[in-house]
Amino acid sequence: MAEKQLDCTLAAGEHQKARFARLRKDVFEEQRPYAIVQADMPFELFQVMDVPVVSNQWWAAIISAKRLSAYYLDTLNSLGFHEGLCRYCSLAVASTLAKDPERAPWGGLPKPALLCARLTCDCLQRVFGIWAEAFGSEFVFIDNPGATELPPRWWELSRYRWRELFEEHRLKFTVVQLQNLIRVLERVTGRQFQIDRLCDLMERVNRQEEYFEEALQMICSAGRTPVRMHEQVANVMAAQWERGSDWAVEHARAFRDEIRDRIRQGVVACPEERLRLMWVGAGLWHDTDFYTAFEEEFGAVFVWSMYLAFGPDGYIRYGLDDPLLALASRTVSMNEQLHNPPWANEWIVHQAKQHRIDAALVLTPLGTRPAATGNRFIERALEEAGIPVLPVIADMVDARGWDPKAMRRKVAEFLTTRVLSRRQST
């Protein structure tokens, strides 16, 4: 696994292990309800109702990082599931259908009270339906209303003018869906939803993302990056899965403080940094060493991914007089913001300029339609902005088609022929 330079990174990893161990104990011994949810669900509702959640994508990343993806995906295919199925969304399902808890990370997933997903892809309703049937659990889904207007530079509107940006009719439609989910959570827990708790949680999420924004700005302005991209991801996502909790807010603050201290002390992630790279797409969870493989020869450091950058622009909402409507605005347009043109390519080019990016690698995972929908537009926009792009056709969790040596050679050739040669010519 890639080197960990920050104390915060070690703390985040230990916290996630302890949190999962506590979850299994609570579920098995005290019959506490928990939920398995898709990553773009409104986690805040579950927190208000004191229902722990496990993200489908987080569990898939854990499986992949532990080198178990090939076993589980082969099992899925042997059961008759087609090989073109989205691996990111179906890997965790495979770990349940395999019925092999001794091999599963940390003992595997216990039976949840319910499974929840937004229907942003054709496969999700069927995948989660099969998963719920395998567990004998309830499945609740949220529809995904499409946008009719996509104003430019959405990140300049998302904090204060979110009602206008995300369209009132889409927000109201989503609120109805959230209210249905709340009724299910009330039935499952036997407790009543409290809107004041949601408002307080939303404010704490704002504070958490403000800490992350300060960290982001320090990374942008530092001469050389104080923290590599893969450590940014580890710290941000540990907090985002329980955003707004006391631990998450404090961890975001500690992450910001550690970056600030490193900058003040002149500590950099890679002393030989000469090229700044961005990674567009989900993490390459089965080969995180990839992100440090080009430092020694090329001084090429990955300094950007969507994970740290999206928190402030995607989650901060000011004006919480209607917290449920504000929560809907956090949920309703993640696809457009992260994957679809023109919003995704415009935002990523903006981020590339802020971070002084020299080159970009864009992941196109096979079978994962929402995560690859706008990639050609993103690649073209970056190239038009003067940033060379290398498309990476691979999967974030499926290591079966990944050739580490061949891919490293391909990136080395790209850096030599397109990035360094361009720099020398100018």
Secondary structure, DSSP 4 states (H G I P E B T S, - for coil): ------HHHHHHHHHHHHHHHHHHHHHHHH----EEE-TTS-HHHHHHTT--EEEHHHHHHHHHHTT-HHHHHHHHHHTT--TTS-HHHHHHHHHHHTT-TTTSGGG-PPPPSEEEEE--STTHHHHHHHHHHHHT-EEEEE--PPPS---SSGGGTTTT-HHHHH-HHHHHHHHHHHHHHHHHHHHHHS----HHHHHHHHHHHHHHHHHHHHHHHHHHHSSS-SS-HHHHHHHHHHHHTTTTSHHHHHHHHHHHHHHHHHHHTT--S-TT--EEEEEESS--TT-GGGGGTTHHHH-EEEEE-HHHHHHHHHH-----SSHHHHHHHHHTTHHHHHTSTTHHHHHHHHHHHHTT-SEEEEEE-TT-STTTTTHHHHHHHHHHTT--EEEEE--SS--TT--HHHHHHHHHHHIIIIIIHHHHH-
